[in-house]
Structures are given as structure tokens and as C-alpha cells.
Amino acid sequence: QVQLVESGGTLVQAGGSLRLSCAASGTISSINAMAWHRQAPGKQRELVAVISNRGTTGYTDSVKGRFTISRDDAKNMVYLQMSSLKPEDTAVYYCKALTLKGDDYWGQGTQVTVSS
């Protein structure tokens, strides 16, 4: 079992920056990769960024060059640094852990609201 707790979501003006954090606990050794997803009102949840155990990263096109995913394995933390925020980035952001067995674990989400 893996437990995830996100934090850092808040109201921010367009053009601003924000860093989301995800604290992982439990069977950390089973985690193969970590990801951030988001879900805007009335829309499906979408993958935003992913980082593997080797540090390989990937991003959805809409956030490339603006968002950076990183991890601190010593602290069991994953971060999403967001800059040049746009109103369309408004969503609930979820942290996800992907295990070697193919299981997914989700956090409870943190709200990011970008005002125009």
C-alpha cells in the first residue's frame, strides 16, 4: 500500500508560479514511477507530468516548458513546479504512484485556481 498526500494548491494570478508537493508513505520500494494528473470542472482527468525511478520525465503538450516534475527520494517527495500559469490550468491536481505490479495509488487532490 502507498499513501499520497498533496499540498500547495491555492489561488494564483495568471502568469504566476506555484509548487505542488506530494508526500509518499507506505511501501515506497514498490513504486516504479510518479505522476501528476489534473481534472478541471466538467472535464476528464488528464495526465500532466510523469517521472520514472530513473528520473526520466514526460509532459503533456499544454504544459511543456512551463511545468517541471521532480522527486526527492530521500524525503519521499514529488514536486510539480508550475510557472506562467494560465486560467486553463485551473483544476484539482492529483498525485499518482505507479507500482511495479501495475497498481495505481492516488492522493486526495489539491485545488489550483488561476485567476485572469
C-alpha positions in Angstrom: 0.0 0.0 0.0 1.1 3.5 -0.8 -0.4 6.7 0.7 -0.1 10.0 -1.0 -0.8 13.5 0.3 -0.7 16.5 -1.9 -0.3 20.1 -0.8 0.4 23.5 -2.2 -2.7 24.3 -4.2 -4.1 27.8 -3.9 -5.4 30.8 -5.8 -2.8 32.4 -8.0 -2.9 35.1 -10.7 -2.3 34.3 -14.3 1.4 34.5 -15.1 2.3 33.4 -11.6 4.1 30.4 -10.2 3.2 27.7 -7.8 4.8 24.5 -6.5 2.8 21.4 -5.6 4.2 18.8 -3.3 3.3 15.1 -2.9 4.4 13.2 0.2 4.5 9.4 -0.2 4.5 6.8 2.5 3.9 3.1 2.9 5.6 0.6 0.6 7.8 3.1 -1.2 10.0 0.4 -2.7 7.1 -0.8 -4.8 6.8 2.5 -6.7 8.0 2.5 -10.3 7.0 6.0 -11.3 5.2 9.0 -10.0 2.8 11.3 -11.9 0.7 14.4 -11.6 -2.8 14.4 -13.1 -5.4 17.1 -13.1 -9.1 17.4 -13.5 -10.9 20.6 -14.4 -14.7 21.0 -13.8 -16.7 19.1 -16.4 -13.6 17.5 -17.9 -11.9 14.2 -17.7 -8.8 13.7 -15.6 -5.7 14.1 -17.7 -2.0 13.3 -17.2 0.1 16.3 -16.7 3.6 15.0 -16.0 5.4 11.8 -15.1 8.8 10.9 -13.6 10.3 7.4 -13.5 12.5 6.0 -10.9 15.5 6.8 -13.2 14.4 10.4 -13.4 13.0 10.3 -16.9 10.3 12.8 -17.3 7.4 13.4 -19.6 4.8 16.1 -20.0 1.6 16.8 -21.8 2.0 19.3 -24.6 0.0 22.0 -22.9 2.4 22.3 -20.0 5.8 21.7 -21.7 8.2 24.5 -21.0 6.1 25.7 -18.1 5.9 22.8 -15.6 8.7 20.8 -14.1 8.2 17.5 -12.3 10.9 16.4 -9.8 11.5 14.0 -7.0 13.4 13.9 -3.8 13.8 10.2 -2.9 15.5 10.9 0.4 12.3 12.7 1.5 9.8 10.5 -0.4 8.6 13.7 -2.1 7.5 14.5 -5.6 7.0 18.1 -6.8 5.4 19.9 -9.6 6.8 23.4 -10.3 4.4 25.4 -12.3 5.1 28.7 -13.9 3.5 31.1 -16.4 0.2 29.8 -15.1 -2.9 30.2 -17.2 -6.6 30.2 -16.3 -6.9 26.9 -18.2 -4.5 25.4 -15.7 -7.3 25.7 -13.1 -8.1 22.2 -11.8 -7.8 19.7 -9.0 -4.3 18.3 -9.2 -3.7 14.7 -8.1 -0.5 12.8 -7.4 -0.3 9.2 -8.5 2.1 6.4 -7.7 2.5 3.6 -10.2 3.9 0.3 -8.8 5.9 -2.4 -10.4 2.9 -4.7 -10.2 0.8 -2.2 -12.2 -1.2 -0.9 -9.3 -2.1 2.8 -9.1 -2.4 4.9 -5.9 -3.9 8.3 -5.8 -3.8 11.2 -3.4 -6.9 13.2 -2.4 -6.0 16.1 -4.7 -5.2 19.8 -4.2 -7.1 22.7 -5.8 -5.3 25.1 -8.1 -7.2 28.2 -9.3 -5.6 30.6 -11.7 -7.4 34.0 -12.0 -7.3 36.0 -15.1 
